[in-house]
């Protein structure tokens, strides 16, 4: 479903991969996800128009959870194995939206190292996180069959 810019997050991230390379986009997503650095251009790509509110200090600013959610979502569409550990760690983030997106990334890329993390998320207090965890568990256990 197209966003406010008329393109989907997938299209936005894939377009950025064409500009700077998938490896650089993954590295940028990891920087945001792990709190190392926020590249404003990449944040605009990942968050769309909502990124402006974060960049001007609203919605928790760049230290809030939205950049981590968007960086995780970016890893759905730009991926390499260097992101595995950070995504698995994100499954225990304090923000439920980050945990939910981490479970989705674990499922999407069939990250076997994330199985224990998503099993723990089955008991998450947020229903959307539990649903994403169950899907990830189903994908990972079916892949191993």
Backbone as JSON, one array per atom type, in Angstrom:
{
  "sequence": "XXXXXXXXXXXXXXXXXXXXXXXXXXXXXXXXXXXXXXXXXXXXXXXXXXXXXXXXXXXXXXXXXXXXXXXXXXXXXXXXXXXXXXXXXXXXXXXXXXXXXXXXXXXXXXXXXXXXXXXXXXXXXXXXXXXXXXXXXXXXXXXXX",
  "N": [[0.84, -1.18, 0.0], [0.73, 2.1, -0.97], [2.47, 4.82, 0.58], [2.39, 8.13, 2.07], [4.06, 9.43, 0.3], [3.49, 8.28, -2.03], [4.74, 5.96, -2.6], [5.62, 2.66, -1.52], [7.02, 1.45, 1.63], [8.79, -0.64, 0.97], [9.44, -0.04, -1.72], [10.67, 2.43, -1.36], [12.93, 1.76, 0.23], [14.2, -0.1, -1.47], [14.77, 1.58, -3.61], [16.62, 3.28, -2.41], [18.64, 1.44, -2.01], [19.43, 1.05, -4.63], [20.6, 3.5, -5.08], [22.69, 3.85, -3.11], [23.66, 1.35, -2.58], [23.02, -1.94, -1.41], [24.42, -3.02, 0.78], [25.34, -0.72, 2.12], [22.91, 0.43, 2.87], [21.89, -1.52, 4.59], [23.89, -1.37, 6.57], [23.43, 1.25, 7.46], [20.83, 0.99, 8.48], [21.41, -0.74, 10.59], [23.02, 0.93, 12.14], [21.12, 2.81, 13.03], [19.3, 1.11, 14.33], [20.82, 0.09, 16.42], [21.48, 2.33, 17.8], [23.77, 3.78, 17.17], [24.23, 5.76, 15.15], [22.43, 8.21, 13.37], [21.53, 8.6, 10.22], [20.28, 11.2, 8.57], [19.18, 11.4, 5.98], [18.76, 8.7, 5.31], [16.98, 8.06, 7.35], [14.78, 9.54, 6.57], [14.14, 8.15, 4.25], [13.47, 5.67, 5.35], [11.41, 6.26, 7.19], [9.64, 7.89, 5.86], [7.36, 10.64, 5.37], [6.76, 10.97, 8.11], [9.18, 10.96, 9.35], [10.13, 13.54, 9.54], [8.93, 14.65, 11.81], [10.23, 13.24, 13.8], [12.89, 13.96, 13.34], [12.8, 16.66, 13.97], [12.61, 16.59, 16.66], [10.21, 15.81, 17.82], [7.93, 13.16, 18.85], [9.66, 11.59, 20.38], [12.08, 12.02, 19.23], [15.27, 11.3, 17.64], [16.23, 9.47, 19.41], [14.08, 8.1, 20.23], [11.66, 5.4, 19.83], [10.62, 5.14, 17.22], [12.58, 5.51, 15.04], [14.03, 3.08, 15.37], [12.06, 1.2, 14.84], [11.53, 1.77, 12.13], [14.06, 1.29, 11.03], [14.31, -1.44, 11.51], [12.19, -2.34, 9.94], [13.2, -1.55, 7.48], [15.14, -3.48, 7.17], [13.68, -5.61, 6.35], [13.59, -5.35, 3.63], [16.12, -4.78, 2.71], [18.9, -6.63, 3.09], [21.48, -8.47, 4.75], [23.62, -10.95, 6.19], [25.02, -9.72, 8.23], [23.29, -8.35, 9.8], [22.02, -10.05, 11.5], [22.56, -10.55, 14.36], [21.86, -8.07, 15.54], [19.15, -7.87, 14.9], [18.08, -10.07, 16.24], [18.66, -9.28, 18.86], [17.03, -7.0, 18.92], [14.56, -8.12, 19.24], [14.14, -8.13, 21.91], [13.75, -5.56, 22.62], [12.74, -2.6, 24.44], [10.54, -1.3, 23.41], [7.44, -2.18, 22.13], [6.71, -2.1, 19.42], [9.12, -2.31, 18.09], [9.93, -4.86, 18.89], [7.91, -6.37, 17.67], [8.41, -5.84, 14.92], [10.98, -6.88, 14.71], [10.45, -9.61, 15.05], [9.03, -10.04, 12.7], [11.04, -9.59, 10.8], [12.78, -11.65, 11.46], [11.2, -13.83, 10.74], [10.81, -13.29, 7.99], [13.39, -13.47, 6.88], [14.11, -15.9, 7.66], [15.66, -16.42, 10.05], [17.4, -18.47, 11.77], [18.86, -18.26, 14.15], [17.26, -16.63, 15.61], [15.2, -18.04, 16.73], [14.94, -18.79, 19.52], [14.54, -16.24, 20.6], [12.07, -15.43, 19.46], [10.45, -17.4, 20.47], [10.43, -16.69, 23.17], [8.95, -14.37, 22.89], [6.37, -15.25, 22.63], [5.05, -14.99, 24.99], [4.7, -12.28, 25.25], [3.31, -9.17, 26.42], [1.85, -7.74, 24.53], [-0.56, -8.21, 22.1], [-0.12, -8.03, 19.24], [2.63, -8.44, 19.02], [2.85, -11.04, 19.98], [1.43, -12.4, 17.96], [3.08, -11.91, 15.71], [5.34, -13.24, 16.62], [4.42, -15.91, 16.79], [3.97, -16.42, 14.08], [6.59, -16.23, 13.12], [7.78, -18.35, 14.49], [6.38, -20.49, 13.35], [7.25, -20.26, 10.68], [10.04, -20.64, 10.96], [10.22, -23.2, 12.12], [8.96, -24.74, 10.21], [10.68, -24.42, 8.1], [12.84, -25.85, 8.95], [11.96, -28.38, 8.76]],
  "CA": [[0.0, 0.0, 0.0], [1.56, 3.3, -1.05], [2.43, 5.76, 1.7], [2.1, 9.52, 1.74], [4.89, 9.85, -0.81], [3.04, 7.58, -3.22], [5.47, 4.7, -2.75], [5.61, 1.81, -0.33], [8.34, 1.37, 2.29], [9.65, -1.54, 0.18], [9.93, 0.71, -2.89], [11.57, 3.46, -0.88], [14.2, 1.13, 0.64], [14.86, -0.66, -2.66], [15.31, 2.72, -4.35], [17.85, 3.71, -1.72], [19.66, 0.41, -2.31], [19.94, 1.34, -5.98], [21.44, 4.71, -5.0], [23.91, 3.75, -2.3], [24.05, -0.05, -2.44], [22.31, -2.65, -0.34], [25.3, -3.15, 1.96], [25.34, 0.57, 2.83], [21.58, 0.61, 3.48], [21.85, -2.42, 5.75], [24.76, -0.77, 7.6], [22.73, 2.4, 8.0], [19.74, 0.48, 9.32], [22.02, -1.26, 11.81], [23.43, 2.08, 12.96], [19.92, 3.35, 13.66], [18.72, 0.09, 15.22], [21.67, -0.1, 17.59], [21.7, 3.62, 18.45], [25.1, 4.32, 16.9], [24.24, 6.94, 14.3], [21.21, 8.39, 12.59], [21.73, 9.28, 8.95], [18.99, 11.85, 8.36], [18.65, 11.03, 4.66], [18.25, 7.33, 5.41], [15.8, 8.08, 8.21], [13.67, 10.01, 5.73], [13.78, 7.03, 3.37], [12.86, 4.61, 6.16], [10.21, 6.7, 7.89], [8.75, 8.68, 5.04], [7.06, 11.98, 5.89], [6.76, 10.98, 9.57], [10.55, 11.16, 9.83], [10.34, 14.96, 9.85], [8.56, 14.88, 13.21], [11.3, 12.68, 14.63], [14.1, 14.76, 13.16], [12.71, 17.95, 14.65], [12.55, 16.37, 18.1], [8.93, 15.29, 18.31], [7.79, 11.68, 18.82], [10.82, 10.98, 21.01], [13.31, 12.38, 18.52], [16.02, 10.18, 17.07], [16.47, 8.48, 20.47], [12.82, 7.39, 20.48], [11.56, 4.07, 19.24], [10.25, 5.11, 15.8], [13.7, 5.19, 14.15], [14.36, 1.65, 15.47], [11.01, 0.47, 14.11], [11.75, 1.97, 10.71], [15.3, 0.6, 10.64], [13.97, -2.87, 11.47], [11.37, -2.55, 8.73], [14.11, -1.44, 6.34], [15.85, -4.75, 7.03], [12.83, -6.55, 5.6], [13.78, -5.13, 2.2], [17.56, -4.73, 2.44], [19.35, -7.62, 4.07], [22.6, -9.4, 4.68], [23.79, -11.68, 7.45], [25.61, -8.87, 9.28], [22.21, -7.79, 10.61], [21.39, -11.11, 12.31], [22.66, -10.36, 15.82], [21.11, -6.88, 15.95], [17.72, -8.16, 14.8], [17.75, -10.96, 17.36], [18.66, -8.43, 20.05], [15.88, -6.11, 18.85], [13.38, -8.86, 19.7], [13.97, -7.87, 23.34], [13.7, -4.1, 22.79], [11.72, -2.13, 25.37], [9.38, -0.83, 22.64], [6.76, -3.33, 21.53], [6.71, -2.03, 17.96], [10.43, -2.81, 17.65], [9.89, -6.32, 19.06], [7.05, -6.91, 16.62], [9.1, -5.77, 13.64], [12.09, -7.84, 14.76], [9.87, -10.93, 14.79], [8.7, -10.09, 11.27], [12.3, -9.72, 10.06], [13.26, -13.01, 11.74], [10.4, -14.72, 9.89], [11.03, -13.0, 6.58], [14.71, -13.92, 6.43], [14.32, -17.25, 8.23], [16.85, -16.3, 10.89], [17.36, -19.57, 12.74], [19.39, -17.79, 15.43], [16.22, -15.88, 16.29], [14.12, -18.9, 17.22], [14.76, -18.63, 20.97], [14.0, -14.9, 20.86], [10.63, -15.37, 19.15], [9.76, -18.27, 21.44], [10.2, -15.85, 24.36], [7.93, -13.37, 22.58], [5.02, -15.83, 22.71], [4.46, -14.5, 26.23], [4.72, -10.82, 25.28], [2.02, -8.61, 26.82], [1.18, -7.08, 23.4], [-1.06, -9.23, 21.16], [0.52, -7.97, 17.92], [3.96, -9.05, 19.14], [2.62, -12.5, 20.09], [1.04, -12.89, 16.63], [4.29, -11.92, 14.87], [6.21, -14.3, 17.14], [3.86, -17.21, 16.37], [4.24, -16.59, 12.65], [8.02, -16.48, 12.97], [8.03, -19.72, 14.96], [5.86, -21.39, 12.31], [8.14, -20.19, 9.5], [11.34, -21.22, 11.28], [10.13, -24.64, 12.36], [8.62, -25.38, 8.94], [11.89, -24.38, 7.28], [13.74, -26.89, 9.43], [11.36, -29.7, 8.54]],
  "C": [[0.89, 1.24, 0.0], [1.37, 4.22, 0.15], [2.12, 7.16, 1.21], [2.92, 10.02, 0.55], [4.48, 9.17, -2.1], [3.83, 6.31, -3.5], [5.42, 3.94, -1.43], [6.97, 1.87, 0.36], [9.3, 0.46, 1.51], [10.26, -0.78, -1.0], [10.94, 1.77, -2.47], [12.94, 2.87, -0.51], [14.93, 0.56, -0.58], [15.46, 0.45, -3.52], [16.59, 3.23, -3.73], [18.97, 2.71, -1.94], [20.25, 0.63, -3.69], [20.89, 2.54, -5.95], [22.76, 4.47, -4.29], [24.42, 2.33, -2.12], [23.38, -0.69, -1.24], [23.15, -2.77, 0.92], [25.3, -1.86, 2.79], [23.99, 0.83, 3.51], [21.45, -0.27, 4.71], [22.69, -1.84, 6.88], [24.09, 0.43, 8.25], [21.57, 2.0, 8.89], [20.29, -0.04, 10.64], [22.48, -0.13, 12.73], [22.23, 2.65, 13.71], [19.39, 2.37, 14.7], [19.52, -0.05, 16.51], [22.03, 1.22, 18.28], [23.06, 4.24, 18.19], [25.06, 5.65, 16.17], [22.92, 7.01, 13.55], [21.55, 9.24, 11.37], [20.37, 9.88, 8.58], [18.37, 11.49, 7.01], [18.04, 9.64, 4.72], [17.0, 7.29, 6.28], [14.58, 8.57, 7.44], [13.2, 8.92, 4.77], [13.0, 5.99, 4.16], [11.52, 5.02, 6.75], [9.24, 7.49, 7.07], [8.5, 10.04, 5.67], [7.08, 12.06, 7.42], [8.16, 11.22, 10.14], [10.82, 12.61, 10.2], [9.99, 15.27, 11.3], [9.63, 14.35, 14.16], [12.55, 13.55, 14.54], [14.02, 16.13, 13.8], [12.41, 17.8, 16.13], [11.22, 15.88, 18.65], [8.95, 13.76, 18.29], [9.02, 10.97, 19.41], [12.14, 11.29, 20.34], [14.02, 11.14, 17.99], [16.35, 9.12, 18.12], [15.2, 7.69, 20.8], [12.77, 6.06, 19.73], [11.24, 4.06, 17.75], [11.43, 4.86, 14.87], [14.09, 3.71, 14.19], [13.33, 0.79, 14.76], [11.28, 0.57, 12.62], [13.01, 1.28, 10.22], [15.06, -0.9, 10.56], [13.17, -3.18, 10.22], [12.25, -2.46, 7.48], [14.84, -2.74, 6.09], [14.97, -5.85, 6.45], [13.19, -6.52, 4.13], [15.23, -5.0, 1.77], [18.2, -5.62, 3.51], [20.71, -8.19, 3.71], [22.83, -9.93, 6.09], [24.4, -10.82, 8.57], [24.55, -8.32, 10.22], [21.63, -8.8, 11.6], [21.41, -10.8, 13.8], [21.83, -9.16, 16.29], [19.6, -7.13, 15.89], [17.28, -9.08, 15.94], [17.71, -10.16, 18.67], [17.44, -7.51, 20.08], [14.58, -6.81, 19.28], [13.17, -8.69, 21.21], [13.95, -6.37, 23.64], [12.58, -3.73, 23.75], [10.44, -1.7, 24.66], [8.72, -2.0, 21.9], [6.77, -3.29, 20.01], [8.04, -2.53, 17.38], [10.45, -4.33, 17.77], [9.05, -6.98, 17.97], [7.77, -6.94, 15.28], [10.29, -6.73, 13.6], [11.58, -9.25, 14.48], [9.53, -11.09, 13.32], [9.97, -10.28, 10.43], [12.86, -11.13, 10.25], [12.5, -14.01, 10.86], [10.75, -14.54, 8.42], [12.34, -13.56, 6.05], [15.08, -15.29, 7.01], [15.61, -17.29, 9.06], [16.76, -17.35, 11.99], [17.87, -19.15, 14.11], [18.36, -17.01, 16.24], [15.12, -16.73, 16.89], [13.9, -18.74, 18.72], [14.13, -17.28, 21.31], [12.5, -14.85, 20.57], [9.83, -16.32, 20.02], [9.46, -17.49, 22.71], [9.08, -14.84, 24.12], [6.51, -13.94, 22.58], [4.3, -15.36, 23.97], [4.43, -12.99, 26.34], [3.35, -10.28, 25.67], [1.22, -7.98, 25.67], [0.74, -8.13, 22.38], [-0.38, -9.2, 19.8], [1.91, -8.59, 17.94], [3.81, -10.57, 19.21], [2.26, -13.1, 18.73], [2.27, -12.97, 15.72], [5.26, -13.01, 15.32], [5.72, -15.67, 16.7], [4.13, -17.46, 14.9], [5.71, -16.92, 12.42], [8.37, -17.91, 13.39], [7.56, -20.72, 13.91], [6.78, -21.43, 11.1], [9.46, -20.91, 9.8], [11.26, -22.73, 11.48], [9.72, -25.38, 11.1], [9.84, -25.43, 8.03], [12.85, -25.5, 7.68], [13.21, -28.3, 9.17], [11.77, -30.32, 7.24]]
}
